[in-house]
Amino acid sequence: MVLKKFFSPDDFIEDYDFIDVEYMNMYNKKVIISDLDNTLISWDSKKDTKQLTRWLTKMKKAGFEIIVVSNNTEERVREFCDSLNLQYVAEAKKPLTTGFRKALNKLNKKPEEAIILGDQVLTDILGAKNLGAMSVLVKPISKTDAFKTRINRFFEGHIITILKNRKQFPKMKFRRKKLERN
């Protein structure tokens, strides 16, 4: 029961743009607090993608607020977020809730209005659960990780296996690709 309570996400999605206007409205959420590395962009990339830019534009235009909360350095997070005009909290010390609370305070929002989106169970999901916000796990963008993240992945792999065996871990939801017509 403890593993499910703290480490099983409320939802598990293929990638961030599964979260759309309909998804946000279905859960009555106003803000997305997102991790950066391997959630929105590859951990070793410094550039956003056209897909990310389109998604951010669409979500902001619909009135949703998006803020990045990352354990990475101020320099790394600022460089990325400034280029996309995103607010952020760097060096957040996730899974502690301090960084998430700073983000909510910046936006004047409450935990129940937020979705916390991230690629790691031991940082993003545990932090969301401790905060009392909806937790959404996203499949990591890259198949590789920084060294310290590889350590987390080792332990979270065991936790996820146990939860899946107990049928206490959500199945990944995939985005339906629109068929192009000729």
Backbone torsions as a table, in degrees:
resi	resn	phi	psi	omega
1	MET	NA	-38.0	-179.7
2	VAL	-64.2	-42.6	179.4
3	LEU	-60.2	-45.8	179.9
4	LYS	-62.6	-44.7	-176.7
5	LYS	-59.5	-39.6	-173.5
6	PHE	-104.6	-20.7	-171.1
7	PHE	-123.2	-6.3	178.5
8	SER	-95.1	118.7	-178.5
9	PRO	-67.3	158.2	174.8
10	ASP	-69.9	-27.3	178.3
11	ASP	-152.1	157.4	-179.5
12	PHE	-136.9	120.3	-172.4
13	ILE	-126.0	157.4	-178.9
14	GLU	-66.0	-49.5	174.4
15	ASP	-154.3	168.3	-170.2
16	TYR	-55.4	-33.8	-174.9
17	ASP	-79.1	6.3	165.9
18	PHE	-64.4	-30.5	177.2
19	ILE	-79.1	112.1	-179.7
20	ASP	-128.1	-172.9	-177.7
21	VAL	-58.5	-45.0	-180.0
22	GLU	-60.6	-42.9	179.7
23	TYR	-61.6	-47.8	-179.3
24	MET	-61.7	-43.9	179.7
25	ASN	-67.0	-37.1	179.7
26	MET	-60.2	-36.9	-179.6
27	TYR	-98.5	3.3	178.9
28	ASN	56.0	49.2	-179.1
29	LYS	-108.1	150.0	-177.4
30	LYS	-114.0	-20.9	-172.5
31	VAL	-139.8	145.4	172.8
32	ILE	-112.8	119.7	172.2
33	ILE	-100.5	111.3	-172.7
34	SER	-115.3	141.0	166.6
35	ASP	-67.2	166.2	-179.7
36	LEU	-103.4	-68.0	-170.7
37	ASP	-71.7	125.6	-177.9
38	ASN	66.8	9.4	172.5
39	THR	-111.1	-55.4	178.4
40	LEU	-99.3	-34.0	177.1
41	ILE	-143.3	163.3	176.7
42	SER	-62.0	144.8	-176.4
43	TRP	-59.6	-24.5	-176.8
44	ASP	-106.6	15.5	-179.8
45	SER	-105.9	150.6	176.9
46	LYS	-113.2	-3.2	-175.8
47	LYS	-115.6	145.3	173.9
48	ASP	-78.9	170.1	179.0
49	THR	-109.7	163.5	176.3
50	LYS	-61.6	-38.2	178.9
51	GLN	-60.0	-45.2	179.8
52	LEU	-64.5	-44.7	179.7
53	THR	-60.2	-43.9	178.0
54	ARG	-61.4	-45.2	-178.6
55	TRP	-63.1	-46.5	179.6
56	LEU	-61.1	-44.3	179.6
57	THR	-60.6	-47.0	-179.0
58	LYS	-62.2	-44.9	-176.6
59	MET	-69.7	-42.0	178.5
60	LYS	-65.2	-41.0	179.3
61	LYS	-61.2	-32.3	179.5
62	ALA	-80.4	-2.5	175.2
63	GLY	97.4	7.8	179.2
64	PHE	-90.8	142.8	178.4
65	GLU	-97.3	142.2	-179.8
66	ILE	-130.2	130.9	178.4
67	ILE	-137.2	141.3	-179.6
68	VAL	-95.2	133.0	173.1
69	VAL	-125.0	115.4	-172.8
70	SER	-133.4	148.5	172.9
71	ASN	-82.8	-6.1	-177.7
72	ASN	-73.2	175.0	-174.7
73	THR	-68.5	156.3	176.5
74	GLU	-54.5	-45.6	-177.9
75	GLU	-60.1	-48.9	-178.8
76	ARG	-61.9	-47.9	-175.6
77	VAL	-70.6	-43.5	179.7
78	ARG	-60.5	-46.8	-178.8
79	GLU	-55.9	-44.4	-179.4
80	PHE	-71.5	-50.0	-173.7
81	CYS	-68.9	-36.8	178.1
82	ASP	-60.8	-37.4	-178.3
83	SER	-67.3	-21.7	-179.6
84	LEU	-111.7	8.0	-179.5
85	ASN	56.2	45.7	178.2
86	LEU	-108.5	140.0	171.0
87	GLN	-75.8	159.3	-177.0
88	TYR	-156.8	163.6	168.4
89	VAL	-130.4	117.7	179.2
90	ALA	-100.1	165.6	178.9
91	GLU	49.0	49.3	-169.5
92	ALA	-76.2	-17.6	-179.8
93	LYS	62.5	36.8	175.3
94	LYS	-63.0	140.5	20.6
95	PRO	-89.9	4.9	174.9
96	LEU	-58.9	150.7	-174.4
97	THR	-86.7	-4.3	-176.3
98	THR	-54.4	-48.3	-179.0
99	GLY	-64.4	-40.9	177.8
100	PHE	-64.3	-41.1	179.5
101	ARG	-65.3	-39.2	176.5
102	LYS	-60.2	-42.9	179.8
103	ALA	-62.8	-46.4	179.3
104	LEU	-62.4	-39.6	178.0
105	ASN	-63.8	-40.1	177.9
106	LYS	-59.2	-34.5	-176.4
107	LEU	-99.5	-1.7	-177.9
108	ASN	55.8	48.8	-179.0
109	LYS	-122.8	164.6	178.7
110	LYS	-107.6	156.6	-179.6
111	PRO	-53.6	-37.2	-177.4
112	GLU	-70.9	-10.0	177.0
113	GLU	-92.4	-2.2	-169.8
114	ALA	-114.4	149.1	164.9
115	ILE	-108.1	130.0	173.4
116	ILE	-103.0	120.3	-174.0
117	LEU	-111.9	127.2	178.1
118	GLY	-164.9	169.4	-175.8
119	ASP	-102.5	0.1	-177.2
120	GLN	-124.0	131.4	178.6
121	VAL	-68.6	-41.4	-173.3
122	LEU	-77.1	-12.7	177.9
123	THR	-116.4	-62.7	-173.6
124	ASP	-71.0	-49.1	-175.7
125	ILE	-71.8	-46.9	177.9
126	LEU	-59.3	-42.5	177.9
127	GLY	-62.4	-43.5	178.7
128	ALA	-62.5	-43.8	-179.8
129	LYS	-62.5	-43.0	178.9
130	ASN	-65.3	-31.2	179.8
131	LEU	-79.1	-28.5	-176.2
132	GLY	91.5	24.4	178.7
133	ALA	-105.6	162.7	176.0
134	MET	-68.6	132.7	-177.9
135	SER	-108.4	130.4	178.8
136	VAL	-127.6	116.5	177.2
137	LEU	-88.7	135.0	177.5
138	VAL	-115.9	143.6	176.1
139	LYS	-61.6	131.4	-179.1
140	PRO	-57.7	140.8	-179.6
141	ILE	-65.9	-43.1	-176.8
142	SER	-104.2	150.4	176.3
143	LYS	-82.2	-8.6	178.5
144	THR	-110.8	164.2	-179.9
145	ASP	-142.3	160.8	169.6
146	ALA	-65.2	159.1	-174.2
147	PHE	-54.7	-49.6	-176.5
148	LYS	-64.4	-29.9	177.9
149	THR	-71.4	-33.7	178.2
150	ARG	-61.2	-33.7	177.2
151	ILE	-65.0	-48.0	176.3
152	ASN	-57.7	-43.7	-178.0
153	ARG	-60.9	-36.3	178.5
154	PHE	-59.2	-50.9	-178.1
155	PHE	-71.0	-40.4	-179.4
156	GLU	-68.0	-28.3	175.5
157	GLY	-59.4	-42.1	177.9
158	HIS	-66.7	-42.8	179.8
159	ILE	-62.6	-46.4	-179.2
160	ILE	-62.7	-41.7	178.4
161	THR	-59.6	-45.5	178.6
162	ILE	-61.1	-47.6	-179.3
163	LEU	-63.3	-40.2	178.2
164	LYS	-65.1	-41.8	178.4
165	ASN	-62.4	-30.5	177.8
166	ARG	-87.7	0.2	-176.7
167	LYS	58.9	41.1	-179.5
168	GLN	-118.5	19.3	-180.0
169	PHE	-127.4	130.3	-176.7
170	PRO	-66.8	149.4	174.0
171	LYS	-77.6	147.0	-179.6
172	MET	-66.6	134.5	175.0
173	LYS	-96.2	134.6	-178.3
174	PHE	-106.3	146.2	177.1
175	ARG	-75.1	135.7	176.0
176	ARG	-80.4	122.0	178.3
177	LYS	-78.5	134.5	177.1
178	LYS	-77.1	132.2	178.1
179	LEU	-76.9	132.6	179.0
180	GLU	-84.5	135.6	179.2
181	ARG	-101.1	140.0	178.3
182	ASN	-91.9	NA	NA
